[in-house]
């Protein structure tokens, strides 16, 4: 495995290859590794490239850009063991040599659900992802379903901008107690780590309520948030949406997903569950 930090060296190394690409911000866990394994297995690709770059553009002024965990050496060891061929690990001066004034503006959906609580987040994500796509020129790119809305928005960007890239969503990996694996789980204290499973439990309870025929979605969302907040969480949202476009469900036949974000202490956790 080769670790490459410059755009020109990466372009030279990837010439003529059919790349499956996994963009990450590092601090890798088993969920990321399952993305690398899915990339390795993808029939359209002969080369797996992962990027590691903590993208300032997608963090708000009061968010955790500075304390976001960085562990390049350990990450590279995990990527080598997972059979990744190239790691692209640029510094900020390489990826943003001048202030990134040209940005990708996502549609209205980018200001809803997660976007309502993280203004500019999806603009930052789309901008860096498009830039990475232009550099890596992959045939396939893989994203975790844990960031369900991110996956949907990247999918829409690729479709509307006619990029010749297949976007693949990979299922969320969970700890034994159901907590979705996330780099931000590292922020949790031991007591918070035990409590953190409640987010997944709440999603399961909502899924079961919908399965049992309850259709007052606004009330279900409100009561799930209230129940979590009564345990000391600070919930941003529970949102029951159509899987196809993340809009509010209209008909009984809509396939649904429940998305949630809530803060436990200083750690903001997100998760979702397809119904
Ligand atoms: O999901 C992430 O880790 C990031 O949002 C991504 C896609 C690597 C862009 O910075």
Boltz pocket constraint, residues with backbone or C-beta under 6 A from the ligand:
constraints:
  - pocket:
      binder: B
      contacts: [[A, 23], [A, 24], [A, 25], [A, 53], [A, 55], [A, 58], [A, 124], [A, 125], [A, 128], [A, 129], [A, 147], [A, 150]]
      max_distance: 6.0
